[in-house]
Every structure is written in C-alpha cells, then in structure tokens.
C-alpha cells in the first residue's frame, strides 16, 4: 500500500541583488540547486530536465528518500523560471515557479512549489508521516530561501 502526501508552499520576499543577478542564479538549475539543503545528487537528464535525489531521512523504522525530476523553462523577458514534473522518475511529482521582479533598488521574488510524494507504507501511517514530510519539506525550502537571500546580499 502507498501513502501520498501533498505539499503546497508559497513565499514572497525581496533581496538586495539586481534582477539580472537573481535571474542568472535561479535560471541555472545546478547553481540554484546548490543552495538547496540535503540534495544528494542532481542528475542532468537533458532538455532542461533534472532528477533530484535527496538525502535519506530516517524515522524510527522507516528511511525515506525523495527522488523526482522536473523540466525547467526560463524566460528572462518575463522574469520567470517554471518547472513541471517529469512522470516516471522517482517517487514524487514537483512543480513550481520563481517570479522575479526588478524594483530598481531591490528584486522582488515569489516562489511557489507544489509537491506530491508517494511512499510505500500502510495507509494508517499517513496520519504520522504526512506532517513529518510536510514539516521537513517546509524546513528545507526555508533554508534554501535563507541561503539564497545570503547569496543575494540579504533581504531588502
């Protein structure tokens, strides 16, 4: 039996770096991924698609590892980086986007992420596992934002 956990996150913040610098970092997937904690491996699948293999996290008798692939499309004119799930890769589907807006003296960022993780566990475990998975995903994403904010010279 499998348990599916859905996670939706949204963040909005401003940084001191130029919109060009921010776009250059966020549109380069390996560079952007280097700021995300607990990435074990990032595999270039070609055509703008990458497979993310996260470090295993341990819970009592269960070890979980999230593996997924997404295809990335960057649009400098619109100030967007959008990713969509690549089906058949791993145990999760992850989509999202960055919206980058130049405010002259700062750069406004909006990050949205939607994830769906499928774990081979008894259905009764969902009540226990879902909050743990959601909290871990949120914690890692907030650390990612903190790492990027530091890279971009702090919050504006």
N, C-alpha and C positions, 0 to 999 in steps of 0.2 A: 504494500500500500504506500501511497505517496501523499505528502503534505505539501500544499502550495501556499507560499507566503507572498503577499503583495505589499510593496512599499512604494510610497509616493513622497517625494521630498521637493521643497521649493525654497530657494534662498535669493535674497536681493541685498547687494552691498556695493559700495564704491571704493575704489583704490586710487592711489596717487599716480600710478603709471599711465603712460599715454595709451590711447585706444589701440594704436598700431602695435606697441609692445605686448599688450594684453592679447590681442588677436594672434600675434605671431606665436606666443606660447601656447594658447588654448587650441589653436588650429593644428598644431604639430602634436599628434597623439602621443608618441613616445615621450616628448618633453612634458606634456601635460600630465601623463600617467606617472611620471617620475615624482610628482608631488603627492600622489595618492598613496596613503599608507597601506602596508600589508599586501602589495602586489608581488606575487611570487615570480610570475612570468608574464610578459606581454609579447604575443606572437603576431607578427605581421602576416596576415592571410592574403595580402594583395588587394588591389582595387579599393583601397580606403577602409578595408575591414581588418579588425584586430581581435584576437582572442585574449581575454583577460583571465589569468589563472591566479586566484587569490590564495594567500597563505591559509592553511588549515586552521580552524579554530576548534578547540576542544571543549566539550561539555560532558561531564561525568563519563558515561559510557559511549558517547557519540562524538565522532570527529566530522566536522562539516567543512567542505571546501566549495566555494562558489567559482564556477567556470562559465564564462559566457563570451559571445562575440557580438560586436556591433560594427555597423558600417557608418563611417563618418563622412559628412559633407560640410565643407566650409564655404561661406560666402562673405568675402571681405566687404563688398558693397553694402550688404545688409547687416554686417556685423554679427553673423551667426555661425555657430558650429552646432550641427544637429547629428544625432546618432540614432540609428534604428537597429533592432535586433536582427541577428543572423540566426535563423532557425536551424536546429540540428547540431549546434555547437554547445556542449556543456549542459548545465542543469538550471540555467537561468535565462531570462529574456530581459534585456535592459535597453531602455530608450531614454532620450533626454535632449537637452539643448542648453547652449550658452547664448545669451543675447548681450552684446557688447555695445554700449552707447557712449560716445565721446561727449563729455560735459566740459570740454576745454581744459579746465584745471584738474579734472579727475575723470575716471572712467567708471560708468555705472555697469554693474554686472547682474544678470538674472540667470540663475541656474535652476533647471527643473530636471528631475530624474524620476523615472518610473521603472520599477523592477518587479519581476515575478520569479521567485526561486522555488524550485521543486526539489523536495528532499524525500528520500525513501525512508519513511518512518510510519509507524502505526498512526491512524487518524487521531487517536486520543492524545498523541504528543503535540498536536497543533497548538493547544492552549499554552503549553510550556515553551515550545520552540519559537512560535511566531513573535512574541515580544522580545525574545533574545536576538533573533535575526534582525528585527526592525531596529532595535537599540544599537546593535553593532554597525549596521549599515549607516545609521544616522551619525554615530560617533566617528566612523571613518571618513564620511563625507565632510563633516565639520572640521576634522583635522586637515583634510585636503584643502578646504577653503582657507583655513589658517595658514597653511604652508604657502598657498598661492598669494595670499594677502601680504605675507612677509616678503616673498619674491618681488611683488609689485610695489614695495616701499611703504606698506602699511595702509590702513583704512583712511579714506578721505572724509 
